[in-house]
Amino acid sequence: PPVMLVELLFQAACVSLFLSSGQGRVYPARKKPASFAVERRRVGPHVCFPGSSGGCCPGWMLSPGSGKCTLPLCSFGCGGGSCIAPNLCMCPDGEQGITCPEPPGTCGEYGCDLSCNHGGCQEVARVCPVGFSMAETANGVRCTDIDECQSAACEGTCVNTEGGFACECGAGRELSTDRRSCRDTDECQATPCQHRCENSVGSYRCSCRPGYHLHGNRHSCV
């Protein structure tokens, strides 16, 4: 009888071990995390709410290219740097932080304006075109034309133009290559005379070969 009792106790222990190990393998609570992991692999990283329209974890947004939550958000902006993780900027100097310091101003005496294009903005110097002066008014910056004739060195007449000036010479004279001084115009190059032409300062004179005399029109020969 003692031998039979020991045998029964051994069989009962084996059955109990089998049942406990079997229950551990089929525990139903493990199915939910496994299914969420499959869903996470399907929709990509940084997904916290797979059932919603956005689904992205805080600090992430959908990337326009892939449609997955791979675009980090930096709430304070990164200036000239780039957002590499939620509220983490990579700055041009190689430093990382929640934002990037503004570069020192390089806009000169007239200050800065913003030039924006395709979502990016940069500071640019406020300047006027060449030939204009800048003045601060109640309505903002205004560029006014400079009268260069007050200081231009024209030999003839100075004519002020918008943003510049032009020199002009009187009748019988033309501008030199420096566009400021004047020289005599050689009217004889246009062959106004039938026979001979003699240039003079500001004018010219026609003459005829022997055997001809000058017509009353002062150009033809008879």
Secondary structure, 3 states (H helix, E strand, C coil): CHHHHHHHHHHHHHHHHHHHHHHHHCCHHHHHHHHHHHHHHHHCCCECCCCCCCCECCCEECCCCCCCCCEECCCCCCCCCEEEECCEEECCCCCEECCCCCCCCCCHHHCEEEEEECCEEEEEECCCCCCEEEEEECCEEEEEECCHHHCCCCCCEEEEECCEEEEECCCCEEECCCCCCEEECCHHHHCCCCCEEEEECCEEEEECCCCCCECCCCCCEC
